[in-house]
């Protein structure tokens, strides 16, 4: 739930895997940028105030 859809290949289990992914993303700036934009959008939609407001409005609409 916390990872943007389509980027699960960046999940790692070891420090070595993490280092490899970082080096890869540094060598592929376009892909790294897409990953960053997707992550920011995912957090905005699912974890910050806009999501809370949306959930509250949905609840109010349901109750009315």
C-alpha positions as CSV (number, residue, x, y, z in Angstrom):
1,X,0.0,0.0,0.0
2,X,2.9,2.4,0.7
3,X,4.7,1.8,-2.6
4,X,3.5,3.3,-5.9
5,X,1.9,0.8,-8.3
6,X,4.2,-0.3,-11.0
7,X,7.4,0.2,-9.0
8,X,7.4,-3.0,-6.9
9,X,10.7,-4.1,-8.5
10,X,12.4,-1.5,-6.3
11,X,11.5,-3.3,-3.1
12,X,14.6,-4.8,-1.5
13,X,15.5,-7.2,1.3
14,X,19.2,-6.5,1.8
15,X,21.5,-3.5,2.0
16,X,23.3,-4.8,-1.1
17,X,20.1,-4.8,-3.1
18,X,19.3,-1.3,-1.9
19,X,22.7,-0.1,-3.0
20,X,22.2,-1.8,-6.4
21,X,18.8,-0.1,-6.9
22,X,20.2,3.3,-6.0
23,X,23.1,2.9,-8.4
24,X,20.7,1.8,-11.2
25,X,18.4,4.7,-10.6
26,X,21.3,7.2,-10.6
27,X,22.3,5.8,-14.0
28,X,18.7,6.0,-15.3
29,X,17.6,9.5,-14.5
30,X,14.4,9.3,-16.5
31,X,13.3,6.2,-14.6
32,X,14.4,7.7,-11.3
33,X,12.4,10.8,-12.0
34,X,9.3,8.8,-12.9
35,X,9.7,6.8,-9.7
36,X,10.0,10.0,-7.7
37,X,6.9,11.7,-9.3
38,X,4.9,8.5,-8.8
39,X,5.9,8.3,-5.2
40,X,5.0,11.9,-4.5
41,X,1.6,11.5,-6.1
42,X,1.0,8.3,-4.3
43,X,1.7,9.9,-0.9
44,X,-0.5,12.9,-1.7
45,X,-3.4,10.7,-2.7
46,X,-3.2,8.1,0.0
47,X,-1.6,9.5,3.1
48,X,-1.9,13.3,3.5
49,X,-4.7,15.8,4.2
50,X,-6.3,15.6,0.8
51,X,-7.0,11.9,1.3
52,X,-8.5,12.6,4.8
53,X,-10.7,15.4,3.4
54,X,-11.8,13.0,0.6
55,X,-12.6,10.3,3.1
56,X,-14.6,12.7,5.3
57,X,-16.6,14.0,2.3
58,X,-17.3,10.4,1.3
59,X,-18.6,9.6,4.8
60,X,-20.8,12.7,4.9
61,X,-22.2,11.9,1.5
62,X,-22.9,8.4,2.6
63,X,-24.7,9.6,5.8
64,X,-26.8,12.1,3.9
